[in-house]
């Protein structure tokens, strides 16, 4: 498999790269993967060595996805390196919390450029190669794109637009045999959110809100992404898969005065 993964830092991107390398290794195949980040970090160097030990051929490409020429350059460099492309995982994303009333247009534009436009530009550049390989594109959205998330600035609008963008791409590309889907993580403990979870009380309270009883981890998301890139998911397109342990759908359980489901006789 020849894959581009953006946002290849520790967390969902890194976990996805590791998962795909493990699957390829188990199948006796060689993963060819472009790991893309804004800069080359020690964490990315370590990840590269780790997956190379699993037999993967890794190319590291750096660039700022908010710049309009960056996505096409990443795709072009990947095609030169691998001779083709089977999948794109558009995972890179940023946040910039702020009330909308105070949000500078520059921050609005930055989030939309990285969280939404970059996926469009990656898709446009990768389309001929994905059409040839009957490949797949998976973008990482968010539960925040499925409802209002106040105080997060342009984050919710950018992820909602990303979900819609991929649904349109799925319809336009279905005739070419290209799958396009999004994965929306719920609360996930990653290096970027680690500071919040260092507060044990907050960590405990968040876990208590999730019907599954815990906050997610990057592997929960990468498992879903790798499935969507697999042959088993070849008939799935235009879907937004929420991976949140049941959190978003648990609204009604928090209404005071409802019957306690744990005490209802289920016989």
PyMOL commands that set and color helices and strands:
alter all, ss='L'
color gray80, all
select helices_A, chain A and resi 12-27+42-52+70-82+100-102+105-133+143-146+155-176+194-197+200-209+218-228+231-233+248-254+261-263
alter helices_A, ss='H'
color red, helices_A
select strands_A, chain A and resi 2-6+32-37+57-62+87-90+136-140+179-185+188-189+216-217+240-243
alter strands_A, ss='S'
color yellow, strands_A
deselect
rebuild
show_as cartoon
